[in-house]
Amino acid sequence: METPGARLRIGVAHGSIRDFGSRGETKNQIDPERARLSNLDYLALGDWHGALKVDARTWYSGTPETDRFQRDEPGSALVVDLQPEHAPTVTPIRTGRFQWLTRDWTVNDEAAFHAECHQLLAGVDAPNTLLQLALAGITSLSERVAMLGRLEGDLGHRLRYLAVRADDLVGRPREEDLATIAVEGMLGTAAAKLSTKIAEGGPNGALAKRALERLFIEYSRE
């Protein structure tokens, strides 16, 4: 569309560019070259829940307050300074209170785990932070119990929200772990039988590993 005499040409649209169309909430496709093709000084887009620069003249402003685990950045608004025949100056201004974070930690001992916790808490406003955490690694069974205990008893109370997936954090019982249970008669007998099945492997081995962990956890609680 021609606009004779116009000092600035500004476009406003809602939809997804091809770069992430599969993740958008709409099937409205917008050419990422639209600003250039239509000779726009600036193209303001909506549909993406985080601020996103497509090119110098095309931005998604995102939402004032994010509401899902999608991007680390909190909600924002964009201050756009436009001058004819010059690229716009775009300044994101934080407007959101909450920050939604997704993290994957690979930890093989308590020291590495506590270091990750310290780094996380040092860099966020904990009461306004929501965390979706996945743990992976191989550690002793007692350390695994201790790590999950801190998440439940410490981070879970400091953060606004905490969801943990620890299926890939494998607790490998050490001899001293089993020895702790072994002093308890029938508990020791059960632990020994489960350890044998773990050594045999297969589906029963995986089930025995979860059972031994549960046995150790219940023993530790007592």
PyMOL CGO cylinders between C-alpha atoms (Angstrom):
from pymol import cmd
from pymol.cgo import CYLINDER

trace = [
    CYLINDER, 0.00, 0.00, 0.00, 1.37, 3.39, -1.00, 0.3, 1, 1, 1, 1, 1, 1,
    CYLINDER, 1.37, 3.39, -1.00, 1.33, 6.22, 1.57, 0.3, 1, 1, 1, 1, 1, 1,
    CYLINDER, 1.33, 6.22, 1.57, 2.30, 9.43, -0.25, 0.3, 1, 1, 1, 1, 1, 1,
    CYLINDER, 2.30, 9.43, -0.25, 3.70, 12.11, 2.03, 0.3, 1, 1, 1, 1, 1, 1,
    CYLINDER, 3.70, 12.11, 2.03, 4.08, 9.79, 5.03, 0.3, 1, 1, 1, 1, 1, 1,
    CYLINDER, 4.08, 9.79, 5.03, 7.18, 10.41, 7.16, 0.3, 1, 1, 1, 1, 1, 1,
    CYLINDER, 7.18, 10.41, 7.16, 7.10, 6.95, 8.73, 0.3, 1, 1, 1, 1, 1, 1,
    CYLINDER, 7.10, 6.95, 8.73, 5.55, 3.63, 7.71, 0.3, 1, 1, 1, 1, 1, 1,
    CYLINDER, 5.55, 3.63, 7.71, 4.70, 1.39, 10.67, 0.3, 1, 1, 1, 1, 1, 1,
    CYLINDER, 4.70, 1.39, 10.67, 3.17, -2.06, 10.42, 0.3, 1, 1, 1, 1, 1, 1,
    CYLINDER, 3.17, -2.06, 10.42, 1.34, -3.96, 13.16, 0.3, 1, 1, 1, 1, 1, 1,
    CYLINDER, 1.34, -3.96, 13.16, 0.52, -7.66, 12.82, 0.3, 1, 1, 1, 1, 1, 1,
    CYLINDER, 0.52, -7.66, 12.82, -0.23, -10.84, 14.75, 0.3, 1, 1, 1, 1, 1, 1,
    CYLINDER, -0.23, -10.84, 14.75, 1.20, -14.17, 13.63, 0.3, 1, 1, 1, 1, 1, 1,
    CYLINDER, 1.20, -14.17, 13.63, 4.30, -16.32, 13.33, 0.3, 1, 1, 1, 1, 1, 1,
    CYLINDER, 4.30, -16.32, 13.33, 7.33, -15.89, 11.15, 0.3, 1, 1, 1, 1, 1, 1,
    CYLINDER, 7.33, -15.89, 11.15, 8.65, -19.05, 9.51, 0.3, 1, 1, 1, 1, 1, 1,
    CYLINDER, 8.65, -19.05, 9.51, 11.63, -19.27, 11.88, 0.3, 1, 1, 1, 1, 1, 1,
    CYLINDER, 11.63, -19.27, 11.88, 9.46, -20.59, 14.71, 0.3, 1, 1, 1, 1, 1, 1,
    CYLINDER, 9.46, -20.59, 14.71, 6.05, -21.08, 13.12, 0.3, 1, 1, 1, 1, 1, 1,
    CYLINDER, 6.05, -21.08, 13.12, 5.77, -24.60, 14.53, 0.3, 1, 1, 1, 1, 1, 1,
    CYLINDER, 5.77, -24.60, 14.53, 5.90, -23.21, 18.06, 0.3, 1, 1, 1, 1, 1, 1,
    CYLINDER, 5.90, -23.21, 18.06, 3.44, -20.36, 17.57, 0.3, 1, 1, 1, 1, 1, 1,
    CYLINDER, 3.44, -20.36, 17.57, -0.18, -20.38, 18.67, 0.3, 1, 1, 1, 1, 1, 1,
    CYLINDER, -0.18, -20.38, 18.67, -1.53, -19.38, 15.30, 0.3, 1, 1, 1, 1, 1, 1,
    CYLINDER, -1.53, -19.38, 15.30, -1.16, -20.53, 11.71, 0.3, 1, 1, 1, 1, 1, 1,
    CYLINDER, -1.16, -20.53, 11.71, -0.92, -16.94, 10.46, 0.3, 1, 1, 1, 1, 1, 1,
    CYLINDER, -0.92, -16.94, 10.46, 2.39, -16.92, 8.61, 0.3, 1, 1, 1, 1, 1, 1,
    CYLINDER, 2.39, -16.92, 8.61, 4.31, -13.67, 8.25, 0.3, 1, 1, 1, 1, 1, 1,
    CYLINDER, 4.31, -13.67, 8.25, 7.29, -13.36, 5.95, 0.3, 1, 1, 1, 1, 1, 1,
    CYLINDER, 7.29, -13.36, 5.95, 10.33, -12.41, 8.07, 0.3, 1, 1, 1, 1, 1, 1,
    CYLINDER, 10.33, -12.41, 8.07, 11.27, -10.09, 5.19, 0.3, 1, 1, 1, 1, 1, 1,
    CYLINDER, 11.27, -10.09, 5.19, 7.95, -8.24, 5.38, 0.3, 1, 1, 1, 1, 1, 1,
    CYLINDER, 7.95, -8.24, 5.38, 9.42, -4.95, 6.68, 0.3, 1, 1, 1, 1, 1, 1,
    CYLINDER, 9.42, -4.95, 6.68, 11.81, -4.80, 3.74, 0.3, 1, 1, 1, 1, 1, 1,
    CYLINDER, 11.81, -4.80, 3.74, 9.28, -6.00, 1.17, 0.3, 1, 1, 1, 1, 1, 1,
    CYLINDER, 9.28, -6.00, 1.17, 6.69, -3.42, 2.27, 0.3, 1, 1, 1, 1, 1, 1,
    CYLINDER, 6.69, -3.42, 2.27, 9.20, -0.62, 2.85, 0.3, 1, 1, 1, 1, 1, 1,
    CYLINDER, 9.20, -0.62, 2.85, 8.30, -0.31, 6.54, 0.3, 1, 1, 1, 1, 1, 1,
    CYLINDER, 8.30, -0.31, 6.54, 10.28, 1.74, 9.01, 0.3, 1, 1, 1, 1, 1, 1,
    CYLINDER, 10.28, 1.74, 9.01, 9.13, -0.63, 11.75, 0.3, 1, 1, 1, 1, 1, 1,
    CYLINDER, 9.13, -0.63, 11.75, 7.02, -3.78, 12.01, 0.3, 1, 1, 1, 1, 1, 1,
    CYLINDER, 7.02, -3.78, 12.01, 5.55, -4.55, 15.46, 0.3, 1, 1, 1, 1, 1, 1,
    CYLINDER, 5.55, -4.55, 15.46, 4.54, -8.20, 15.84, 0.3, 1, 1, 1, 1, 1, 1,
    CYLINDER, 4.54, -8.20, 15.84, 2.52, -10.13, 18.38, 0.3, 1, 1, 1, 1, 1, 1,
    CYLINDER, 2.52, -10.13, 18.38, 2.02, -13.89, 19.05, 0.3, 1, 1, 1, 1, 1, 1,
    CYLINDER, 2.02, -13.89, 19.05, 5.42, -14.72, 20.58, 0.3, 1, 1, 1, 1, 1, 1,
    CYLINDER, 5.42, -14.72, 20.58, 5.41, -14.61, 24.38, 0.3, 1, 1, 1, 1, 1, 1,
    CYLINDER, 5.41, -14.61, 24.38, 8.94, -13.25, 24.73, 0.3, 1, 1, 1, 1, 1, 1,
    CYLINDER, 8.94, -13.25, 24.73, 10.69, -10.24, 23.25, 0.3, 1, 1, 1, 1, 1, 1,
    CYLINDER, 10.69, -10.24, 23.25, 12.36, -11.28, 20.00, 0.3, 1, 1, 1, 1, 1, 1,
    CYLINDER, 12.36, -11.28, 20.00, 14.34, -9.37, 17.41, 0.3, 1, 1, 1, 1, 1, 1,
    CYLINDER, 14.34, -9.37, 17.41, 13.65, -10.65, 13.89, 0.3, 1, 1, 1, 1, 1, 1,
    CYLINDER, 13.65, -10.65, 13.89, 15.75, -7.98, 12.19, 0.3, 1, 1, 1, 1, 1, 1,
    CYLINDER, 15.75, -7.98, 12.19, 16.66, -4.34, 12.80, 0.3, 1, 1, 1, 1, 1, 1,
    CYLINDER, 16.66, -4.34, 12.80, 13.13, -3.18, 11.87, 0.3, 1, 1, 1, 1, 1, 1,
    CYLINDER, 13.13, -3.18, 11.87, 11.05, -6.12, 13.05, 0.3, 1, 1, 1, 1, 1, 1,
    CYLINDER, 11.05, -6.12, 13.05, 10.42, -7.11, 16.68, 0.3, 1, 1, 1, 1, 1, 1,
    CYLINDER, 10.42, -7.11, 16.68, 8.06, -9.13, 18.80, 0.3, 1, 1, 1, 1, 1, 1,
    CYLINDER, 8.06, -9.13, 18.80, 7.42, -7.20, 22.00, 0.3, 1, 1, 1, 1, 1, 1,
    CYLINDER, 7.42, -7.20, 22.00, 6.30, -10.27, 23.95, 0.3, 1, 1, 1, 1, 1, 1,
    CYLINDER, 6.30, -10.27, 23.95, 3.84, -10.06, 26.83, 0.3, 1, 1, 1, 1, 1, 1,
    CYLINDER, 3.84, -10.06, 26.83, 3.99, -7.63, 29.78, 0.3, 1, 1, 1, 1, 1, 1,
    CYLINDER, 3.99, -7.63, 29.78, 3.93, -10.67, 32.10, 0.3, 1, 1, 1, 1, 1, 1,
    CYLINDER, 3.93, -10.67, 32.10, 5.03, -14.13, 30.96, 0.3, 1, 1, 1, 1, 1, 1,
    CYLINDER, 5.03, -14.13, 30.96, 2.80, -17.03, 31.93, 0.3, 1, 1, 1, 1, 1, 1,
    CYLINDER, 2.80, -17.03, 31.93, 4.64, -20.20, 30.92, 0.3, 1, 1, 1, 1, 1, 1,
    CYLINDER, 4.64, -20.20, 30.92, 7.99, -21.97, 30.71, 0.3, 1, 1, 1, 1, 1, 1,
    CYLINDER, 7.99, -21.97, 30.71, 9.17, -20.84, 27.30, 0.3, 1, 1, 1, 1, 1, 1,
    CYLINDER, 9.17, -20.84, 27.30, 11.91, -18.23, 27.59, 0.3, 1, 1, 1, 1, 1, 1,
    CYLINDER, 11.91, -18.23, 27.59, 14.09, -17.14, 30.51, 0.3, 1, 1, 1, 1, 1, 1,
    CYLINDER, 14.09, -17.14, 30.51, 13.37, -13.44, 30.04, 0.3, 1, 1, 1, 1, 1, 1,
    CYLINDER, 13.37, -13.44, 30.04, 10.61, -11.86, 32.15, 0.3, 1, 1, 1, 1, 1, 1,
    CYLINDER, 10.61, -11.86, 32.15, 7.81, -9.85, 30.55, 0.3, 1, 1, 1, 1, 1, 1,
    CYLINDER, 7.81, -9.85, 30.55, 8.77, -6.60, 28.87, 0.3, 1, 1, 1, 1, 1, 1,
    CYLINDER, 8.77, -6.60, 28.87, 7.64, -3.71, 26.71, 0.3, 1, 1, 1, 1, 1, 1,
    CYLINDER, 7.64, -3.71, 26.71, 9.62, -2.14, 23.88, 0.3, 1, 1, 1, 1, 1, 1,
    CYLINDER, 9.62, -2.14, 23.88, 10.46, 1.55, 23.64, 0.3, 1, 1, 1, 1, 1, 1,
    CYLINDER, 10.46, 1.55, 23.64, 10.99, 2.24, 19.94, 0.3, 1, 1, 1, 1, 1, 1,
    CYLINDER, 10.99, 2.24, 19.94, 12.59, 5.47, 18.71, 0.3, 1, 1, 1, 1, 1, 1,
    CYLINDER, 12.59, 5.47, 18.71, 11.91, 6.04, 15.02, 0.3, 1, 1, 1, 1, 1, 1,
    CYLINDER, 11.91, 6.04, 15.02, 13.56, 8.57, 12.72, 0.3, 1, 1, 1, 1, 1, 1,
    CYLINDER, 13.56, 8.57, 12.72, 12.98, 8.74, 8.95, 0.3, 1, 1, 1, 1, 1, 1,
    CYLINDER, 12.98, 8.74, 8.95, 15.66, 6.94, 6.92, 0.3, 1, 1, 1, 1, 1, 1,
    CYLINDER, 15.66, 6.94, 6.92, 17.35, 5.56, 10.04, 0.3, 1, 1, 1, 1, 1, 1,
    CYLINDER, 17.35, 5.56, 10.04, 17.20, 2.16, 11.67, 0.3, 1, 1, 1, 1, 1, 1,
    CYLINDER, 17.20, 2.16, 11.67, 15.02, 2.24, 14.79, 0.3, 1, 1, 1, 1, 1, 1,
    CYLINDER, 15.02, 2.24, 14.79, 16.47, 2.20, 18.29, 0.3, 1, 1, 1, 1, 1, 1,
    CYLINDER, 16.47, 2.20, 18.29, 14.68, -0.48, 20.32, 0.3, 1, 1, 1, 1, 1, 1,
    CYLINDER, 14.68, -0.48, 20.32, 15.02, -0.67, 24.10, 0.3, 1, 1, 1, 1, 1, 1,
    CYLINDER, 15.02, -0.67, 24.10, 13.35, -3.53, 26.04, 0.3, 1, 1, 1, 1, 1, 1,
    CYLINDER, 13.35, -3.53, 26.04, 11.97, -2.38, 29.39, 0.3, 1, 1, 1, 1, 1, 1,
    CYLINDER, 11.97, -2.38, 29.39, 11.17, -5.03, 31.99, 0.3, 1, 1, 1, 1, 1, 1,
    CYLINDER, 11.17, -5.03, 31.99, 7.53, -4.95, 33.07, 0.3, 1, 1, 1, 1, 1, 1,
    CYLINDER, 7.53, -4.95, 33.07, 7.06, -8.50, 34.35, 0.3, 1, 1, 1, 1, 1, 1,
    CYLINDER, 7.06, -8.50, 34.35, 7.28, -9.49, 37.99, 0.3, 1, 1, 1, 1, 1, 1,
    CYLINDER, 7.28, -9.49, 37.99, 7.85, -13.22, 37.52, 0.3, 1, 1, 1, 1, 1, 1,
    CYLINDER, 7.85, -13.22, 37.52, 10.68, -15.09, 35.81, 0.3, 1, 1, 1, 1, 1, 1,
    CYLINDER, 10.68, -15.09, 35.81, 10.08, -18.59, 34.43, 0.3, 1, 1, 1, 1, 1, 1,
    CYLINDER, 10.08, -18.59, 34.43, 13.29, -20.63, 34.16, 0.3, 1, 1, 1, 1, 1, 1,
    CYLINDER, 13.29, -20.63, 34.16, 14.04, -24.05, 32.69, 0.3, 1, 1, 1, 1, 1, 1,
    CYLINDER, 14.04, -24.05, 32.69, 17.30, -25.62, 33.78, 0.3, 1, 1, 1, 1, 1, 1,
    CYLINDER, 17.30, -25.62, 33.78, 19.10, -28.93, 33.14, 0.3, 1, 1, 1, 1, 1, 1,
    CYLINDER, 19.10, -28.93, 33.14, 21.78, -29.80, 35.70, 0.3, 1, 1, 1, 1, 1, 1,
    CYLINDER, 21.78, -29.80, 35.70, 24.26, -32.66, 35.36, 0.3, 1, 1, 1, 1, 1, 1,
    CYLINDER, 24.26, -32.66, 35.36, 25.59, -33.38, 38.84, 0.3, 1, 1, 1, 1, 1, 1,
    CYLINDER, 25.59, -33.38, 38.84, 27.66, -36.34, 40.03, 0.3, 1, 1, 1, 1, 1, 1,
    CYLINDER, 27.66, -36.34, 40.03, 28.16, -35.32, 43.64, 0.3, 1, 1, 1, 1, 1, 1,
    CYLINDER, 28.16, -35.32, 43.64, 26.74, -33.01, 46.28, 0.3, 1, 1, 1, 1, 1, 1,
    CYLINDER, 26.74, -33.01, 46.28, 29.42, -30.38, 45.78, 0.3, 1, 1, 1, 1, 1, 1,
    CYLINDER, 29.42, -30.38, 45.78, 28.45, -29.86, 42.14, 0.3, 1, 1, 1, 1, 1, 1,
    CYLINDER, 28.45, -29.86, 42.14, 24.77, -29.78, 43.09, 0.3, 1, 1, 1, 1, 1, 1,
    CYLINDER, 24.77, -29.78, 43.09, 25.25, -27.19, 45.84, 0.3, 1, 1, 1, 1, 1, 1,
    CYLINDER, 25.25, -27.19, 45.84, 27.33, -25.07, 43.46, 0.3, 1, 1, 1, 1, 1, 1,
    CYLINDER, 27.33, -25.07, 43.46, 24.45, -25.06, 40.96, 0.3, 1, 1, 1, 1, 1, 1,
    CYLINDER, 24.45, -25.06, 40.96, 22.01, -24.10, 43.72, 0.3, 1, 1, 1, 1, 1, 1,
    CYLINDER, 22.01, -24.10, 43.72, 24.25, -21.26, 44.87, 0.3, 1, 1, 1, 1, 1, 1,
    CYLINDER, 24.25, -21.26, 44.87, 24.70, -19.92, 41.35, 0.3, 1, 1, 1, 1, 1, 1,
    CYLINDER, 24.70, -19.92, 41.35, 20.96, -20.06, 40.69, 0.3, 1, 1, 1, 1, 1, 1,
    CYLINDER, 20.96, -20.06, 40.69, 19.95, -18.29, 43.90, 0.3, 1, 1, 1, 1, 1, 1,
    CYLINDER, 19.95, -18.29, 43.90, 22.63, -15.62, 43.44, 0.3, 1, 1, 1, 1, 1, 1,
    CYLINDER, 22.63, -15.62, 43.44, 21.25, -14.66, 40.03, 0.3, 1, 1, 1, 1, 1, 1,
    CYLINDER, 21.25, -14.66, 40.03, 17.49, -14.54, 40.61, 0.3, 1, 1, 1, 1, 1, 1,
    CYLINDER, 17.49, -14.54, 40.61, 14.85, -12.93, 42.78, 0.3, 1, 1, 1, 1, 1, 1,
    CYLINDER, 14.85, -12.93, 42.78, 13.84, -16.22, 44.38, 0.3, 1, 1, 1, 1, 1, 1,
    CYLINDER, 13.84, -16.22, 44.38, 10.30, -15.32, 45.61, 0.3, 1, 1, 1, 1, 1, 1,
    CYLINDER, 10.30, -15.32, 45.61, 9.37, -14.28, 42.05, 0.3, 1, 1, 1, 1, 1, 1,
    CYLINDER, 9.37, -14.28, 42.05, 11.10, -17.13, 40.23, 0.3, 1, 1, 1, 1, 1, 1,
    CYLINDER, 11.10, -17.13, 40.23, 9.44, -20.27, 38.87, 0.3, 1, 1, 1, 1, 1, 1,
    CYLINDER, 9.44, -20.27, 38.87, 11.84, -23.11, 38.08, 0.3, 1, 1, 1, 1, 1, 1,
    CYLINDER, 11.84, -23.11, 38.08, 11.42, -26.24, 35.98, 0.3, 1, 1, 1, 1, 1, 1,
    CYLINDER, 11.42, -26.24, 35.98, 14.47, -28.37, 36.81, 0.3, 1, 1, 1, 1, 1, 1,
    CYLINDER, 14.47, -28.37, 36.81, 15.77, -31.61, 35.29, 0.3, 1, 1, 1, 1, 1, 1,
    CYLINDER, 15.77, -31.61, 35.29, 18.57, -33.47, 37.07, 0.3, 1, 1, 1, 1, 1, 1,
    CYLINDER, 18.57, -33.47, 37.07, 20.94, -35.99, 35.49, 0.3, 1, 1, 1, 1, 1, 1,
    CYLINDER, 20.94, -35.99, 35.49, 24.05, -37.78, 36.65, 0.3, 1, 1, 1, 1, 1, 1,
    CYLINDER, 24.05, -37.78, 36.65, 25.33, -40.78, 38.60, 0.3, 1, 1, 1, 1, 1, 1,
    CYLINDER, 25.33, -40.78, 38.60, 25.90, -40.38, 42.31, 0.3, 1, 1, 1, 1, 1, 1,
    CYLINDER, 25.90, -40.38, 42.31, 25.72, -42.32, 45.52, 0.3, 1, 1, 1, 1, 1, 1,
    CYLINDER, 25.72, -42.32, 45.52, 22.29, -43.16, 46.82, 0.3, 1, 1, 1, 1, 1, 1,
    CYLINDER, 22.29, -43.16, 46.82, 22.80, -41.15, 50.00, 0.3, 1, 1, 1, 1, 1, 1,
    CYLINDER, 22.80, -41.15, 50.00, 23.89, -38.07, 48.00, 0.3, 1, 1, 1, 1, 1, 1,
    CYLINDER, 23.89, -38.07, 48.00, 20.88, -38.42, 45.71, 0.3, 1, 1, 1, 1, 1, 1,
    CYLINDER, 20.88, -38.42, 45.71, 18.61, -38.48, 48.75, 0.3, 1, 1, 1, 1, 1, 1,
    CYLINDER, 18.61, -38.48, 48.75, 20.39, -35.42, 50.16, 0.3, 1, 1, 1, 1, 1, 1,
    CYLINDER, 20.39, -35.42, 50.16, 20.08, -33.49, 46.88, 0.3, 1, 1, 1, 1, 1, 1,
    CYLINDER, 20.08, -33.49, 46.88, 16.38, -34.16, 46.54, 0.3, 1, 1, 1, 1, 1, 1,
    CYLINDER, 16.38, -34.16, 46.54, 15.99, -33.33, 50.20, 0.3, 1, 1, 1, 1, 1, 1,
    CYLINDER, 15.99, -33.33, 50.20, 17.49, -29.88, 49.69, 0.3, 1, 1, 1, 1, 1, 1,
    CYLINDER, 17.49, -29.88, 49.69, 15.24, -29.24, 46.71, 0.3, 1, 1, 1, 1, 1, 1,
    CYLINDER, 15.24, -29.24, 46.71, 12.19, -30.17, 48.74, 0.3, 1, 1, 1, 1, 1, 1,
    CYLINDER, 12.19, -30.17, 48.74, 13.21, -28.52, 52.00, 0.3, 1, 1, 1, 1, 1, 1,
    CYLINDER, 13.21, -28.52, 52.00, 15.15, -25.47, 50.81, 0.3, 1, 1, 1, 1, 1, 1,
    CYLINDER, 15.15, -25.47, 50.81, 14.70, -24.37, 47.18, 0.3, 1, 1, 1, 1, 1, 1,
    CYLINDER, 14.70, -24.37, 47.18, 11.08, -25.48, 47.19, 0.3, 1, 1, 1, 1, 1, 1,
    CYLINDER, 11.08, -25.48, 47.19, 10.38, -22.94, 49.95, 0.3, 1, 1, 1, 1, 1, 1,
    CYLINDER, 10.38, -22.94, 49.95, 12.48, -20.11, 48.56, 0.3, 1, 1, 1, 1, 1, 1,
    CYLINDER, 12.48, -20.11, 48.56, 11.19, -20.15, 44.99, 0.3, 1, 1, 1, 1, 1, 1,
    CYLINDER, 11.19, -20.15, 44.99, 7.71, -19.17, 43.89, 0.3, 1, 1, 1, 1, 1, 1,
    CYLINDER, 7.71, -19.17, 43.89, 7.34, -22.58, 42.21, 0.3, 1, 1, 1, 1, 1, 1,
    CYLINDER, 7.34, -22.58, 42.21, 9.59, -25.61, 41.70, 0.3, 1, 1, 1, 1, 1, 1,
    CYLINDER, 9.59, -25.61, 41.70, 9.03, -28.67, 39.49, 0.3, 1, 1, 1, 1, 1, 1,
    CYLINDER, 9.03, -28.67, 39.49, 11.74, -31.33, 39.51, 0.3, 1, 1, 1, 1, 1, 1,
    CYLINDER, 11.74, -31.33, 39.51, 12.36, -34.26, 37.17, 0.3, 1, 1, 1, 1, 1, 1,
    CYLINDER, 12.36, -34.26, 37.17, 15.04, -36.53, 38.63, 0.3, 1, 1, 1, 1, 1, 1,
    CYLINDER, 15.04, -36.53, 38.63, 14.53, -39.75, 36.65, 0.3, 1, 1, 1, 1, 1, 1,
    CYLINDER, 14.53, -39.75, 36.65, 17.98, -39.36, 35.07, 0.3, 1, 1, 1, 1, 1, 1,
    CYLINDER, 17.98, -39.36, 35.07, 19.75, -38.77, 38.37, 0.3, 1, 1, 1, 1, 1, 1,
    CYLINDER, 19.75, -38.77, 38.37, 20.82, -42.31, 39.17, 0.3, 1, 1, 1, 1, 1, 1,
    CYLINDER, 20.82, -42.31, 39.17, 21.51, -43.19, 42.78, 0.3, 1, 1, 1, 1, 1, 1,
    CYLINDER, 21.51, -43.19, 42.78, 24.18, -45.87, 42.98, 0.3, 1, 1, 1, 1, 1, 1,
    CYLINDER, 24.18, -45.87, 42.98, 24.29, -47.36, 46.50, 0.3, 1, 1, 1, 1, 1, 1,
    CYLINDER, 24.29, -47.36, 46.50, 27.76, -47.61, 47.98, 0.3, 1, 1, 1, 1, 1, 1,
    CYLINDER, 27.76, -47.61, 47.98, 28.92, -50.33, 50.32, 0.3, 1, 1, 1, 1, 1, 1,
    CYLINDER, 28.92, -50.33, 50.32, 28.57, -47.97, 53.27, 0.3, 1, 1, 1, 1, 1, 1,
    CYLINDER, 28.57, -47.97, 53.27, 24.98, -47.15, 52.23, 0.3, 1, 1, 1, 1, 1, 1,
    CYLINDER, 24.98, -47.15, 52.23, 24.05, -50.82, 52.22, 0.3, 1, 1, 1, 1, 1, 1,
    CYLINDER, 24.05, -50.82, 52.22, 25.99, -51.42, 55.41, 0.3, 1, 1, 1, 1, 1, 1,
    CYLINDER, 25.99, -51.42, 55.41, 23.82, -48.79, 57.10, 0.3, 1, 1, 1, 1, 1, 1,
    CYLINDER, 23.82, -48.79, 57.10, 20.71, -50.81, 56.30, 0.3, 1, 1, 1, 1, 1, 1,
    CYLINDER, 20.71, -50.81, 56.30, 22.38, -54.16, 56.87, 0.3, 1, 1, 1, 1, 1, 1,
    CYLINDER, 22.38, -54.16, 56.87, 22.55, -53.64, 60.62, 0.3, 1, 1, 1, 1, 1, 1,
    CYLINDER, 22.55, -53.64, 60.62, 18.76, -53.76, 60.78, 0.3, 1, 1, 1, 1, 1, 1,
    CYLINDER, 18.76, -53.76, 60.78, 18.18, -57.51, 60.36, 0.3, 1, 1, 1, 1, 1, 1,
    CYLINDER, 18.18, -57.51, 60.36, 15.31, -58.02, 57.92, 0.3, 1, 1, 1, 1, 1, 1,
    CYLINDER, 15.31, -58.02, 57.92, 16.02, -54.67, 56.28, 0.3, 1, 1, 1, 1, 1, 1,
    CYLINDER, 16.02, -54.67, 56.28, 19.57, -55.84, 55.62, 0.3, 1, 1, 1, 1, 1, 1,
    CYLINDER, 19.57, -55.84, 55.62, 18.28, -59.09, 54.13, 0.3, 1, 1, 1, 1, 1, 1,
    CYLINDER, 18.28, -59.09, 54.13, 15.91, -57.19, 51.84, 0.3, 1, 1, 1, 1, 1, 1,
    CYLINDER, 15.91, -57.19, 51.84, 18.71, -54.81, 50.79, 0.3, 1, 1, 1, 1, 1, 1,
    CYLINDER, 18.71, -54.81, 50.79, 21.00, -57.74, 49.93, 0.3, 1, 1, 1, 1, 1, 1,
    CYLINDER, 21.00, -57.74, 49.93, 18.35, -59.44, 47.81, 0.3, 1, 1, 1, 1, 1, 1,
    CYLINDER, 18.35, -59.44, 47.81, 17.60, -56.21, 45.96, 0.3, 1, 1, 1, 1, 1, 1,
    CYLINDER, 17.60, -56.21, 45.96, 21.32, -55.65, 45.34, 0.3, 1, 1, 1, 1, 1, 1,
    CYLINDER, 21.32, -55.65, 45.34, 21.56, -59.10, 43.77, 0.3, 1, 1, 1, 1, 1, 1,
    CYLINDER, 21.56, -59.10, 43.77, 18.69, -58.32, 41.40, 0.3, 1, 1, 1, 1, 1, 1,
    CYLINDER, 18.69, -58.32, 41.40, 20.27, -54.98, 40.51, 0.3, 1, 1, 1, 1, 1, 1,
    CYLINDER, 20.27, -54.98, 40.51, 23.48, -56.79, 39.57, 0.3, 1, 1, 1, 1, 1, 1,
    CYLINDER, 23.48, -56.79, 39.57, 21.50, -59.17, 37.35, 0.3, 1, 1, 1, 1, 1, 1,
    CYLINDER, 21.50, -59.17, 37.35, 20.14, -56.22, 35.36, 0.3, 1, 1, 1, 1, 1, 1,
    CYLINDER, 20.14, -56.22, 35.36, 17.10, -56.28, 33.11, 0.3, 1, 1, 1, 1, 1, 1,
    CYLINDER, 17.10, -56.28, 33.11, 13.60, -54.97, 33.96, 0.3, 1, 1, 1, 1, 1, 1,
    CYLINDER, 13.60, -54.97, 33.96, 13.74, -56.58, 37.41, 0.3, 1, 1, 1, 1, 1, 1,
    CYLINDER, 13.74, -56.58, 37.41, 17.04, -54.83, 38.05, 0.3, 1, 1, 1, 1, 1, 1,
    CYLINDER, 17.04, -54.83, 38.05, 15.54, -51.42, 37.31, 0.3, 1, 1, 1, 1, 1, 1,
    CYLINDER, 15.54, -51.42, 37.31, 12.60, -52.17, 39.58, 0.3, 1, 1, 1, 1, 1, 1,
    CYLINDER, 12.60, -52.17, 39.58, 14.94, -53.42, 42.31, 0.3, 1, 1, 1, 1, 1, 1,
    CYLINDER, 14.94, -53.42, 42.31, 16.97, -50.20, 42.10, 0.3, 1, 1, 1, 1, 1, 1,
    CYLINDER, 16.97, -50.20, 42.10, 13.86, -48.11, 42.77, 0.3, 1, 1, 1, 1, 1, 1,
    CYLINDER, 13.86, -48.11, 42.77, 12.86, -50.44, 45.61, 0.3, 1, 1, 1, 1, 1, 1,
    CYLINDER, 12.86, -50.44, 45.61, 16.30, -50.24, 47.22, 0.3, 1, 1, 1, 1, 1, 1,
    CYLINDER, 16.30, -50.24, 47.22, 16.21, -46.46, 47.01, 0.3, 1, 1, 1, 1, 1, 1,
    CYLINDER, 16.21, -46.46, 47.01, 12.79, -46.41, 48.66, 0.3, 1, 1, 1, 1, 1, 1,
    CYLINDER, 12.79, -46.41, 48.66, 14.08, -48.74, 51.38, 0.3, 1, 1, 1, 1, 1, 1,
    CYLINDER, 14.08, -48.74, 51.38, 17.06, -46.48, 52.00, 0.3, 1, 1, 1, 1, 1, 1,
    CYLINDER, 17.06, -46.48, 52.00, 14.88, -43.35, 52.06, 0.3, 1, 1, 1, 1, 1, 1,
    CYLINDER, 14.88, -43.35, 52.06, 12.45, -44.84, 54.57, 0.3, 1, 1, 1, 1, 1, 1,
    CYLINDER, 12.45, -44.84, 54.57, 15.35, -46.04, 56.70, 0.3, 1, 1, 1, 1, 1, 1,
    CYLINDER, 15.35, -46.04, 56.70, 16.94, -42.56, 56.57, 0.3, 1, 1, 1, 1, 1, 1,
    CYLINDER, 16.94, -42.56, 56.57, 13.68, -40.94, 57.67, 0.3, 1, 1, 1, 1, 1, 1,
    CYLINDER, 13.68, -40.94, 57.67, 13.52, -43.19, 60.73, 0.3, 1, 1, 1, 1, 1, 1,
]
cmd.load_cgo(trace, "trace")
